[in-house]
Amino acid sequence: MIDIFAKNIQQLEVLFTQVGIERFRAKQVFHWLYERKVFDFHQMNNIGKQTQTKLAENFTILMNDIGIIQTLKSKDRNTYKSLLNFADNNTCETVLMCHDYGNSVCVSSQIGCAMGCSFCASGLNGFIRNLSSAEMLAQVMHFATKLQDEQKRISHVVIMGSGEPLLNLKEVLQFIKLLHDPNAFNISYRNITLSTSGIVPAIKTLQAESLPINLAISLHATTDEKRSSIMPINKTYPLTELLSATKEYANVSGRQVTYEYILINGFNDTLEDAARLIELLSAHTAVVNLIPFNDVKEHSHIQTPIKRAQSFKDYLQKHGTPATIRKEMGADINAACGQLRNKHIDTE
């Protein structure tokens, strides 16, 4: 049995003709999956019963094999976090954030994470495996089905959940292309953001794909010593090498790069840190996204007070570096990466 979820129309045409199903059925089935969000061949009522049976005998649809362990809703009803369970009994988190400009899904690209960043809960239980493009697409479909009942749609996708997407680039690229497919989710490339800890060779591979998506870099420190102490990947790809690659990405793609900077009390939140950040990015087309630290009980870091965070932002802007402070969403439902999954693992 072949899973057809996350196959494009051309791939479906090949698979269907191999088992004696007419080529034109591929577009019909694709429509049912992504426009109508129907995952039972026998409910696709413009397809004859004989063909429905043949489809069911030869193919499966991943959405039928995914369990929803838990969905949490924030008090302001703007953030939803779900823990999904796959056929191998592994779990991953996905988050829906409802903004005034649209509805955004935060997608995990791996189960667990191998990066070992000291401020993040994603890797506390280690790296398990990569997620397939179908499993990533299922996270979007999970919330798209919910929004369909409210006559709303997913407008933005951020690949910022658990895992390092550039270590799963082949599947991530297939996922992104399906998001953009006008017959599927029809999401503009400019509304898709990929966040990475800085895998330099993969940034160059992504650049060669010429997809005008947004690139976000988890920076979080302004010296190699500090960054290496919280992000081991910096020992392999230090700041000079990383920033050279991101500058080239921005120049070639024409897309502004976002530099994510988690503010950690007493570690990276002084005006001296801000001055070094300005110097690092002085030659870059960039914006800095300052992120309040989410408390992770296994780590000792503490969130920077909001007044100091505001002063940090004001200093950057005063000296010509665009900066924002990310609005905290879903703090009351542990919406930060890895927190819900780790809680579930701890109770098993």
Sequence and secondary structure as in RCSB ss.txt:
>XXXX:A:sequence
MIDIFAKNIQQLEVLFTQVGIERFRAKQVFHWLYERKVFDFHQMNNIGKQTQTKLAENFTILMNDIGIIQTLKSK
DRNTYKSLLNFADNNTCETVLMCHDYGNSVCVSSQIGCAMGCSFCASGLNGFIRNLSSAEMLAQVMHFATKLQDE
QKRISHVVIMGSGEPLLNLKEVLQFIKLLHDPNAFNISYRNITLSTSGIVPAIKTLQAESLPINLAISLHATTDE
KRSSIMPINKTYPLTELLSATKEYANVSGRQVTYEYILINGFNDTLEDAARLIELLSAHTAVVNLIPFNDVKEHS
HIQTPIKRAQSFKDYLQKHGTPATIRKEMGADINAACGQLRNKHIDTE
>XXXX:A:secstr
 EE TT  HHHHHHHHHHTT  TTHHHHHHHIIIII    GGG TTS HHHHHHHHHHEE GGGG EEEEEEE T
TSSEEEEEEE TTS EEEEEEEEETTEEEEE   EEE SS  TT STTTT EEEE  HHHHHHHHHHHHHHHHTT
T    EEEE SSS GGGGHHHHHHHHHHHH TTTT   GGGEEEEES  HHHHHHHHHHT   EEEEE   SSHH
HHHHH GGGGTS HHHHHHHHHHHHHHH   EEEEEEEBTTTS SHHHHHHHHHHTTTS EEEEEEE    TTS 
  B  HHHHHHHHHHHHHTT  EEE    SGGGT STTHHHHHHHHH 
